[in-house]
């Protein structure tokens, strides 16, 4: 947004503090001079003194940030001196009094502790001097002093302190929120990095197993090439299929992992064929699991098979440890082109963030959905392709 489209108030706030104070001092001086010249009955030397006194109060506005004590002295001192001129000054000038409120408010925002108490004592003393110089003795009583000190000095300073404390609280809350957000981002980054590390090891094993199988099949095919060409062709077809799958896993590995990731060597990982044992282990840990498998059970690409197993494993672990669930249901559905995994439990949905699993499922072109259940609980659903195409 350019300066031409901003409101006048926004443009004033954008001014440097010294320039803004100079502008305020000019406005105060101009308005006070207008009151003294046009509406007050002062004339001659009294008129000149009245203009001088309101000018001192305007200078107090100019110095309100850089020298709060001097500003209070000039502002309230000008008011005290103006009382010497009688009702011709006090009853026909209102603007200078508001400049006193501005100066004492600013002192409340700039000073603290003993310095703020000293500023209050200075302002109260000047007001007391002003009341002692009034021409009507009834106006110099204790109630009037208390009211004037509270309204013109104490209340503005207190309001200034409240505004400063509020600003500090807002800054502290923003900093705390910023730290919490940074920690959340770091946790998410760490979870993703940890998951990449796990994927690296698991895909490393998948590719190593495939290459070993290719080597064995190719060696056998070479021996059978002359004696039994038909069996040799079958062996070469197996080598081709295994090689395509290994190349697919290797391409995904290079696309996901950073170049600085270290080589890992993990033990071979389980598959959906072991999901029954996983359910039994969850029951032994105190989480009853109902397992159902539908469709034609068949072999899946190694990476997809492992991802489906890890999805069930993490969902059951979250239900037991985070959600404190009482029971869970696991459904595995084999389709013509995909396999669907669904894990539902009756635990709390708070704190369920499958950051790593979402990335793992996305690697194979699958879809992951996590939603809280209407009657209480949590559901994790995923669709994974049954075939991985180069």
C-alpha positions as CSV (number, residue, x, y, z in Angstrom):
1,X,0.0,0.0,0.0
2,X,1.5,3.4,-1.1
3,X,1.5,6.5,1.1
4,X,-1.2,8.2,-1.0
5,X,-3.7,5.4,-0.2
6,X,-3.1,5.4,3.6
7,X,-5.3,7.3,6.0
8,X,-4.0,10.5,7.6
9,X,-3.8,8.8,11.0
10,X,-1.7,6.0,9.5
11,X,0.6,8.6,7.8
12,X,1.0,10.4,11.1
13,X,2.0,7.2,12.9
14,X,4.5,6.5,10.2
15,X,6.4,9.7,10.9
16,X,9.7,9.6,12.9
17,X,9.1,10.3,16.6
18,X,11.0,13.6,16.7
19,X,9.1,14.9,13.6
20,X,5.8,13.8,15.0
21,X,6.6,15.6,18.3
22,X,7.6,18.8,16.4
23,X,4.3,18.6,14.5
24,X,2.3,18.2,17.8
25,X,4.2,21.1,19.4
26,X,3.4,23.3,16.5
27,X,-0.3,22.3,16.6
28,X,-0.4,22.9,20.4
29,X,1.3,26.3,20.1
30,X,-0.9,27.4,17.2
31,X,-4.2,26.4,18.9
32,X,-3.1,28.0,22.3
33,X,-2.1,31.2,20.6
34,X,-5.4,31.3,18.9
35,X,-7.2,30.9,22.2
36,X,-5.1,33.6,23.9
37,X,-5.4,36.1,21.0
38,X,-9.0,35.6,20.1
39,X,-11.0,34.5,23.2
40,X,-9.0,35.6,26.2
41,X,-9.4,39.2,27.5
42,X,-5.7,39.6,28.1
43,X,-4.0,42.6,26.7
44,X,-0.7,44.4,26.7
45,X,2.0,42.8,28.9
46,X,-0.4,40.1,30.1
47,X,-1.1,39.1,26.6
48,X,2.6,38.8,25.8
49,X,3.1,36.7,29.0
50,X,0.2,34.5,28.1
51,X,1.6,33.8,24.7
52,X,5.0,33.0,26.3
53,X,3.5,30.6,28.8
54,X,1.6,28.6,26.2
55,X,4.7,28.5,24.1
56,X,6.6,27.0,27.0
57,X,3.9,24.3,27.3
58,X,4.2,23.6,23.5
59,X,8.0,23.2,24.0
60,X,7.2,20.7,26.7
61,X,5.3,18.6,24.1
62,X,8.4,18.8,21.9
63,X,10.6,17.4,24.7
64,X,8.1,14.8,26.1
65,X,10.1,11.8,24.8
66,X,13.7,12.9,25.1
67,X,13.4,14.8,28.4
68,X,10.3,13.8,30.4
69,X,11.2,15.8,33.5
70,X,11.9,18.9,31.6
71,X,8.7,18.4,29.6
72,X,6.7,18.1,32.9
73,X,8.4,21.2,34.3
74,X,7.7,23.3,31.2
75,X,4.1,22.1,30.7
76,X,2.9,22.3,34.2
77,X,5.2,25.3,34.9
78,X,3.5,27.1,32.1
79,X,0.1,26.3,33.6
80,X,1.3,27.6,37.0
81,X,2.6,30.8,35.5
82,X,-0.6,31.2,33.6
83,X,-2.5,31.1,36.9
84,X,-0.7,34.3,37.8
85,X,-2.6,36.1,35.0
86,X,-5.9,35.2,36.7
87,X,-9.1,34.0,35.1
88,X,-8.3,35.8,31.9
89,X,-5.9,32.9,31.1
90,X,-7.3,29.9,33.0
91,X,-11.0,30.3,31.9
92,X,-10.3,31.0,28.2
93,X,-7.6,28.4,27.3
94,X,-8.4,24.7,27.2
95,X,-5.9,23.4,24.7
96,X,-2.8,23.9,26.9
97,X,-4.4,21.7,29.6
98,X,-4.7,18.8,27.1
99,X,-1.0,19.2,26.4
100,X,-0.4,18.6,30.1
101,X,-2.2,15.3,29.8
102,X,-0.1,14.3,26.8
103,X,3.1,15.1,28.6
104,X,2.2,13.2,31.8
105,X,1.0,10.3,29.7
106,X,4.3,10.2,27.8
107,X,6.1,10.2,31.2
108,X,4.2,7.1,32.1
109,X,5.3,5.3,29.0
110,X,9.0,6.4,29.2
111,X,9.7,6.2,33.0
112,X,9.6,3.4,35.5
113,X,10.2,2.7,39.2
114,X,11.7,5.6,41.1
115,X,12.0,7.8,38.1
116,X,8.3,7.5,37.5
117,X,7.6,8.2,41.2
118,X,9.8,11.3,41.0
119,X,8.0,12.5,37.9
120,X,4.7,12.1,39.8
121,X,6.0,14.1,42.8
122,X,7.2,16.8,40.4
123,X,3.8,17.1,38.7
124,X,2.0,17.1,42.0
125,X,4.2,19.8,43.4
126,X,3.7,22.0,40.4
127,X,-0.1,21.5,40.6
128,X,0.0,22.4,44.3
129,X,1.9,25.6,43.5
130,X,-0.8,26.3,40.9
131,X,-3.6,25.8,43.4
132,X,-1.9,28.0,46.0
133,X,-1.6,30.8,43.5
134,X,-5.3,30.9,42.6
135,X,-7.2,34.0,43.6
136,X,-10.2,32.1,45.1
137,X,-9.1,30.5,48.4
138,X,-11.9,27.9,48.2
139,X,-10.3,26.4,45.1
140,X,-7.1,25.7,47.0
141,X,-8.5,23.0,49.2
142,X,-7.3,19.4,49.7
143,X,-10.1,17.8,47.6
144,X,-9.3,20.0,44.7
145,X,-5.6,19.2,44.9
146,X,-6.4,15.5,45.1
147,X,-8.7,15.7,42.1
148,X,-6.3,17.8,40.0
149,X,-3.3,15.6,40.8
150,X,-5.2,12.4,40.1
151,X,-6.8,13.6,36.9
152,X,-3.9,15.6,35.4
153,X,-0.9,13.6,36.6
154,X,-1.6,10.2,38.2
155,X,-4.3,8.9,35.8
156,X,-2.3,9.7,32.6
157,X,0.9,8.2,34.0
158,X,-1.0,5.1,35.1
159,X,-2.6,4.8,31.7
160,X,0.8,5.1,30.1
161,X,2.2,2.3,32.2
162,X,-0.8,0.1,31.4
163,X,-0.2,0.7,27.7
164,X,3.5,-0.1,28.0
165,X,2.8,-3.3,30.0
166,X,0.2,-4.3,27.4
167,X,2.7,-3.8,24.6
168,X,5.3,-5.9,26.5
169,X,2.8,-8.6,27.1
170,X,1.8,-8.7,23.4
171,X,5.5,-8.9,22.4
172,X,6.1,-11.7,24.8
173,X,3.1,-13.6,23.5
174,X,4.2,-13.1,19.9
175,X,7.7,-14.3,20.8
176,X,6.3,-17.3,22.6
177,X,4.0,-18.1,19.6
178,X,7.0,-17.6,17.3
179,X,9.1,-20.0,19.4
180,X,6.3,-22.5,19.5
181,X,5.8,-22.3,15.7
182,X,9.6,-22.7,15.2
183,X,9.6,-25.7,17.5
184,X,6.6,-27.2,15.6
185,X,8.3,-26.7,12.3
186,X,11.5,-28.2,13.6
187,X,9.6,-31.2,14.9
188,X,7.9,-31.6,11.6
189,X,11.3,-31.3,9.8
190,X,12.9,-33.8,12.2
191,X,10.0,-36.2,11.7
192,X,10.3,-35.9,7.9
193,X,14.0,-36.4,8.0
194,X,13.7,-39.4,10.3
195,X,11.1,-40.9,7.9
196,X,13.5,-40.3,5.0
197,X,16.2,-42.1,6.9
198,X,13.8,-45.0,7.5
199,X,12.8,-45.0,3.8
200,X,16.4,-45.0,2.8
201,X,17.2,-48.1,4.7
202,X,14.1,-49.9,3.7
203,X,14.4,-49.1,0.0
204,X,18.1,-50.0,0.2
205,X,17.1,-53.4,1.3
206,X,14.4,-53.7,-1.4
207,X,16.9,-52.8,-4.1
208,X,19.6,-55.0,-2.7
209,X,17.3,-58.0,-2.6
210,X,16.1,-57.4,-6.1
211,X,19.6,-57.1,-7.5
212,X,20.6,-60.3,-5.7
213,X,17.7,-62.1,-7.2
214,X,18.6,-60.7,-10.7
215,X,22.1,-61.9,-10.3
216,X,21.0,-65.4,-9.4
217,X,18.4,-65.5,-12.2
218,X,20.8,-64.1,-14.8
219,X,23.5,-66.7,-13.8
220,X,21.0,-69.5,-14.2
221,X,19.7,-68.1,-17.5
222,X,23.2,-68.0,-18.8
223,X,23.8,-71.7,-18.1
224,X,20.4,-72.6,-19.6
225,X,20.7,-70.5,-22.7
226,X,22.0,-73.3,-24.9
227,X,20.6,-76.4,-23.1
228,X,17.0,-75.2,-22.4
229,X,16.1,-71.9,-24.2
230,X,12.5,-71.9,-23.0
231,X,13.5,-72.0,-19.3
232,X,16.2,-69.4,-20.1
233,X,13.6,-67.1,-21.5
234,X,11.5,-67.4,-18.4
235,X,14.5,-66.7,-16.3
236,X,15.4,-63.6,-18.3
237,X,11.7,-62.4,-18.0
238,X,12.0,-62.7,-14.3
239,X,15.3,-60.7,-14.4
240,X,13.5,-58.0,-16.5
241,X,10.5,-57.8,-14.1
242,X,12.8,-57.7,-11.0
243,X,15.0,-55.1,-12.6
244,X,12.1,-52.8,-13.5
245,X,10.9,-52.9,-9.9
246,X,14.4,-52.3,-8.5
247,X,14.9,-49.3,-10.9
248,X,11.5,-47.9,-9.8
249,X,12.5,-48.1,-6.1
250,X,15.9,-46.6,-6.8
251,X,14.4,-43.7,-8.7
252,X,12.0,-43.0,-5.8
253,X,14.9,-43.2,-3.4
254,X,17.0,-40.7,-5.3
255,X,14.0,-38.3,-5.6
256,X,13.1,-38.3,-2.0
257,X,16.4,-38.4,-0.1
258,X,18.8,-35.5,0.2
259,X,22.3,-35.9,-1.3
260,X,23.8,-35.6,2.1
261,X,21.9,-38.5,3.7
262,X,24.2,-41.2,4.9
263,X,24.1,-44.8,3.8
264,X,22.1,-47.0,6.1
265,X,21.9,-50.7,6.4
266,X,18.7,-51.9,8.1
267,X,17.3,-55.3,8.4
268,X,14.6,-56.4,5.9
269,X,11.2,-55.0,6.8
270,X,7.9,-56.9,7.1
271,X,4.9,-56.7,4.8
272,X,1.1,-57.0,4.9
273,X,1.6,-60.8,5.2
274,X,2.7,-60.1,8.8
275,X,-0.2,-57.7,9.7
276,X,-1.8,-60.5,11.7
277,X,1.2,-60.8,14.0
278,X,1.2,-57.0,14.3
279,X,-2.5,-57.1,15.5
280,X,-1.6,-59.8,18.0
281,X,1.2,-57.8,19.4
282,X,-1.1,-54.8,19.8
283,X,-3.6,-57.0,21.7
284,X,-0.8,-58.2,23.9
285,X,0.0,-54.6,24.7
286,X,-3.6,-53.9,25.8
287,X,-5.3,-52.8,22.6
288,X,-7.9,-55.3,21.2
289,X,-7.7,-55.3,17.4
290,X,-10.3,-56.6,15.0
291,X,-8.6,-57.5,11.7
292,X,-10.4,-58.1,8.4
293,X,-8.8,-58.8,5.0
294,X,-11.0,-58.8,1.8
295,X,-10.3,-59.2,-1.9
296,X,-7.7,-61.5,-3.6
297,X,-4.6,-61.5,-1.5
298,X,-1.6,-61.2,-3.7
299,X,2.0,-59.9,-3.8
300,X,2.6,-56.2,-3.9
301,X,5.6,-54.2,-4.9
302,X,8.0,-54.4,-2.0
303,X,7.9,-50.6,-1.3
304,X,4.1,-50.5,-1.4
305,X,3.8,-53.6,0.8
306,X,6.2,-52.2,3.4
307,X,4.4,-48.8,3.3
308,X,1.0,-50.4,4.0
309,X,2.5,-52.4,6.9
310,X,4.1,-49.3,8.4
311,X,0.8,-47.4,8.1
312,X,-1.0,-50.0,10.1
313,X,1.9,-50.2,12.6
314,X,2.0,-46.4,13.2
315,X,-1.8,-46.1,13.3
316,X,-2.1,-48.8,16.0
317,X,0.8,-47.3,17.9
318,X,-0.8,-43.9,17.9
319,X,-4.1,-45.3,19.0
320,X,-2.4,-47.1,21.9
321,X,0.1,-44.4,23.0
322,X,-1.4,-41.1,22.0
323,X,-5.2,-41.7,21.7
324,X,-5.4,-44.1,24.7
325,X,-7.9,-46.2,22.6
326,X,-9.9,-49.1,24.0
327,X,-10.2,-51.0,20.8
328,X,-9.3,-50.7,17.1
329,X,-10.4,-52.1,13.7
330,X,-8.0,-52.8,10.9
331,X,-9.3,-53.5,7.4
332,X,-7.2,-54.5,4.4
333,X,-9.0,-54.5,1.0
334,X,-7.2,-55.8,-2.1
335,X,-8.7,-54.3,-5.3
336,X,-7.9,-54.8,-9.0
337,X,-5.6,-51.7,-9.1
338,X,-5.0,-50.8,-5.5
339,X,-4.9,-51.9,-1.9
340,X,-6.8,-50.0,0.7
341,X,-5.8,-49.8,4.3
342,X,-8.2,-48.5,7.0
343,X,-7.5,-48.3,10.7
344,X,-10.2,-46.9,13.1
345,X,-10.1,-46.6,16.9
346,X,-12.1,-45.1,19.7
347,X,-9.2,-43.0,21.2
348,X,-8.7,-39.3,21.4
349,X,-7.9,-37.5,18.1
350,X,-5.7,-34.9,19.8
351,X,-2.0,-35.1,19.0
352,X,-2.4,-37.4,15.9
353,X,-0.1,-36.1,13.2
354,X,1.2,-38.8,10.9
355,X,3.8,-36.5,9.2
356,X,6.1,-39.3,8.1
357,X,3.4,-41.6,6.8
358,X,1.9,-38.9,4.7
359,X,5.2,-38.4,2.9
360,X,5.7,-42.1,2.6
361,X,2.3,-42.7,1.0
362,X,2.8,-39.8,-1.4
363,X,6.1,-41.3,-2.7
364,X,4.1,-44.2,-4.2
365,X,1.4,-42.0,-5.6
366,X,-1.1,-43.0,-2.9
367,X,-3.6,-41.1,-0.9
368,X,-3.8,-40.7,2.9
369,X,-6.8,-39.4,4.9
370,X,-6.9,-38.9,8.6
371,X,-10.1,-37.7,10.2
372,X,-11.7,-37.7,13.7
373,X,-14.9,-39.8,14.0
374,X,-18.2,-38.2,14.8
375,X,-18.8,-40.4,17.9
376,X,-15.3,-40.0,19.1
377,X,-12.2,-41.7,17.8
378,X,-9.8,-41.5,14.9
379,X,-9.6,-43.0,11.4
380,X,-6.6,-43.4,9.2
381,X,-7.3,-44.5,5.6
382,X,-4.9,-44.9,2.7
383,X,-5.1,-46.0,-0.9
384,X,-1.9,-47.4,-2.5
385,X,-1.5,-48.6,-6.1
386,X,-1.1,-52.4,-6.4
387,X,1.4,-51.9,-9.3
388,X,4.2,-49.4,-9.6
389,X,4.8,-48.3,-13.2
390,X,8.1,-46.9,-14.5
